[in-house]
Amino acid sequence: MGSYVPTGRKKRNSISQALAEAERDHLLDCPNADYFLRAEALVLDAILLYLMWKGIHHGCTLIGTQLIPWVHATLGIQGEFLSSPETLMAHVALLLQIGVLFAHLVWSTSCYGGSPGKLLLGLRVIDIADGRLLDLGRCTLREIVGKSISFGAFGFGALLPLVREDHRALHDLMSQSVVKRVHGKP
């Protein structure tokens, strides 16, 4: 049940609402990240993704070539999937890799304001209008669709921060977002 607020008076925000509003205002006041800092975050993300991608591949290869045949031989378990464990585990590896890619880029940006590389370098991806974190749909648009287009056309969309005064790339323009530098020297 709501509480009565007299006409002309504004209902007070809770402490958590006031803190969230102050954080959004702070993020909007932070400077936009320049091209080279964004490129460093991209390289860091690529390294992290490569390590996770290869770890999944090697783990699934080990399971497909060693563990499943061992289970089949030792326990005598029969099944269609045991006829080609390498193929089964290659499909499992691909699904896991796609999941890791989605979590690394889209989900982390939606929940925390950036990919692990951006977060480690003190960058945040926010809505340009109000400073809020992007929802999952806009993160998908930015990270999957927008970056595919930005990097796909000879990288012209990704090079936009070099020539734009606000340092926004094509995928930022598509999703109405901006990358802010919240830590580090001015």
Helices and strands as residue ranges (DSSP letters): H 15-29, H 35-62, I 63-67, H 68-75, G 80-83, H 85-102, I 103-107, H 108-112, H 116-120, E 123-127, H 136-140, I 141-146, H 147-152, H 156-163, H 170-175, E 177-181
